[in-house]
Amino acid sequence: MLRWGIIGTGRISRLFAEALIKCEGSEPAAVASRTLAKAEAFADKYGFGKAYGSYAEMAKDKDIDIIYIGTPMSSHYGDAMLCLDNGKSVLCEKSVALNTKQCEELIDKAKAKGLFFMEAMWMKCRPVYLKAKQLIAEGRIGKIEYIQADFCNFYKYDENDRLFRADCGGGALLDAGVYPLTMITDMLGVPCEVVSRAHLAHEVDMSNSILLRYKDAYASVDSGFEVQNRNNAVIVGEKGSILFGDWFFCSSEAALLDENREEVEKAVIPPEINGYEYEIRECERCMESGLTESPLVPHEGTLAVMRIMDECRRSWGLVYPGE
Ligand SMILES: NC(=O)c1ccc[n+]([C@@H]2O[C@H](COP(=O)([O-])OP(=O)(O)OC[C@H]3O[C@@H](n4cnc5c(N)ncnc54)[C@H](OP(=O)(O)O)[C@@H]3O)[C@@H](O)[C@H]2O)c1
């Protein structure tokens, strides 16, 4: 049994815990909050063995193997470093850090300590996404020529919400754009050119558009907080395409279309729990096999996305406090 600790008791930690308690190879060992009462309530609700009122205290707990970090982006680096320094493996929410430098330091630390470290990029562990990759690897759409993916959600402005706060690492790119960029770099690799524009307001990027150029392909991404979209993604190849269902990064559906855009095949794989079980099982599988890096979510893939996001932010003049 993999003994898990959770840092942070917010929205995503609750969803993660719902999956964790149903994963047979994992044990909900402890949860830490900045507020002990919140940790206790969380532990009671999901059946965690221990509750801590400090992240640092839980990081020292010898009966924990791996810690899931569900805090805002600006806290990831410090929280993950704390866990690694205390000999704990880490599954850290996306975006895994504010920038490439932080991400490299975390990966270097994990390597030096021989610990498992993975970005919680659940999309890459989901069966429908893996099925789409398999179809592409089998040559069913031919060489990829174009990818288009959006992640635009309307959020009402709230000055206290981490999404709109630069001191929390807010903004659409790190919160939402990370998904389409991860898919594109997973399928096409490192682009030779990145061009982007953003609408900056309330200290962060409220929306952005990115064009990625490859030698024989290109890709386009929109992400933002200002409009509600259906969040589709399509991967177009020379002899067909793959069309994900709405909310592509967590969709249960992907259709294979021929060159006339007629559906040839459709994969429909609903989640067994709530979709977060696949990243949990990937951690179980890797740690059981003694791996310190997931083949599904490799470090180099996470870094490739961080580098693009750094480049975009640099061109927009968006710098987070402390960077
Ligand atoms: N994979 C996904 O589907 C998905 C979905 C949503 C979000 N996320 C990611 O998960 C992370 C957290 O997002 P969320 O929506 O769960 O955020 P949230 O609801 O605001 O929760 C974040 C938690 O982090 C802790 N925290 C530590 N420092 C904080 C600070 N300065 N301000 C606010 N909270 C702080 C708090 O827990 P305590 O008070 O208990 O310490 C808080 O409850 C982000 O990295 C986000 O990108 C992933």
The ligand as a MOL file (V3000), in Angstrom:
LIG
                    3D

  0  0  0     0  0            999 V3000
M  V30 BEGIN CTAB
M  V30 COUNTS 48 52 0 0 0
M  V30 BEGIN ATOM
M  V30 1 N -6.2040 18.5640 -11.9460 0
M  V30 2 C -7.2940 19.3010 -11.9490 0
M  V30 3 O -8.3380 18.9270 -12.4850 0
M  V30 4 C -7.2890 20.6090 -11.2310 0
M  V30 5 C -8.4810 21.2990 -11.0350 0
M  V30 6 C -8.4400 22.4720 -10.2840 0
M  V30 7 C -7.2400 22.9420 -9.7820 0
M  V30 8 N -6.0960 22.2630 -10.0240 0 CHG=1
M  V30 9 C -4.8210 22.7280 -9.4660 0
M  V30 10 O -4.8500 22.5200 -8.0570 0
M  V30 11 C -4.2040 23.5700 -7.3670 0
M  V30 12 C -5.1670 24.1500 -6.3430 0
M  V30 13 O -6.3400 24.5860 -6.9840 0
M  V30 14 P -7.7570 24.6640 -6.2120 0
M  V30 15 O -8.7370 25.0770 -7.2390 0
M  V30 16 O -7.9810 23.4280 -5.4350 0 CHG=-1
M  V30 17 O -7.4650 25.8850 -5.2370 0
M  V30 18 P -8.2030 26.2420 -3.8810 0
M  V30 19 O -9.5920 25.6910 -3.8580 0
M  V30 20 O -8.0030 27.6950 -3.6840 0
M  V30 21 O -7.3710 25.4230 -2.7800 0
M  V30 22 C -6.0130 25.6320 -2.5950 0
M  V30 23 C -5.6340 25.2080 -1.1820 0
M  V30 24 O -4.2530 25.4580 -1.0140 0
M  V30 25 C -3.9870 25.8780 0.3180 0
M  V30 26 N -3.2170 27.1270 0.2640 0
M  V30 27 C -1.9200 27.2760 0.6240 0
M  V30 28 N -1.4940 28.5070 0.4280 0
M  V30 29 C -2.5530 29.2180 -0.0260 0
M  V30 30 C -2.7410 30.5720 -0.4090 0
M  V30 31 N -1.7480 31.4700 -0.3230 0
M  V30 32 N -3.9440 30.9510 -0.8470 0
M  V30 33 C -4.9440 30.0710 -0.9360 0
M  V30 34 N -4.8290 28.7430 -0.6030 0
M  V30 35 C -3.6380 28.3380 -0.1520 0
M  V30 36 C -5.3150 26.0090 1.0140 0
M  V30 37 O -5.4600 24.8600 1.8340 0
M  V30 38 P -5.3040 24.9390 3.4210 0
M  V30 39 O -6.0300 26.2020 3.8220 0
M  V30 40 O -5.9720 23.7150 3.8720 0
M  V30 41 O -3.8620 25.0070 3.7600 0
M  V30 42 C -6.3450 25.9770 -0.0810 0
M  V30 43 O -7.5400 25.3470 0.2980 0
M  V30 44 C -3.7260 24.5290 -8.4440 0
M  V30 45 O -2.3920 24.2390 -8.7300 0
M  V30 46 C -4.5880 24.2120 -9.6670 0
M  V30 47 O -3.9270 24.4570 -10.8830 0
M  V30 48 C -6.1090 21.1010 -10.7130 0
M  V30 END ATOM
M  V30 BEGIN BOND
M  V30 1 1 1 2
M  V30 2 2 2 3
M  V30 3 1 2 4
M  V30 4 1 4 5
M  V30 5 2 4 48
M  V30 6 2 5 6
M  V30 7 1 6 7
M  V30 8 2 7 8
M  V30 9 1 8 9
M  V30 10 1 8 48
M  V30 11 1 9 10
M  V30 12 1 9 46
M  V30 13 1 10 11
M  V30 14 1 11 12
M  V30 15 1 11 44
M  V30 16 1 12 13
M  V30 17 1 13 14
M  V30 18 2 14 15
M  V30 19 1 14 16
M  V30 20 1 14 17
M  V30 21 1 17 18
M  V30 22 2 18 19
M  V30 23 1 18 20
M  V30 24 1 18 21
M  V30 25 1 21 22
M  V30 26 1 22 23
M  V30 27 1 23 24
M  V30 28 1 23 42
M  V30 29 1 24 25
M  V30 30 1 25 26
M  V30 31 1 25 36
M  V30 32 1 26 27
M  V30 33 1 26 35
M  V30 34 2 27 28
M  V30 35 1 28 29
M  V30 36 1 29 30
M  V30 37 2 29 35
M  V30 38 1 30 31
M  V30 39 2 30 32
M  V30 40 1 32 33
M  V30 41 2 33 34
M  V30 42 1 34 35
M  V30 43 1 36 37
M  V30 44 1 36 42
M  V30 45 1 37 38
M  V30 46 2 38 39
M  V30 47 1 38 40
M  V30 48 1 38 41
M  V30 49 1 42 43
M  V30 50 1 44 45
M  V30 51 1 44 46
M  V30 52 1 46 47
M  V30 END BOND
M  V30 END CTAB
M  END
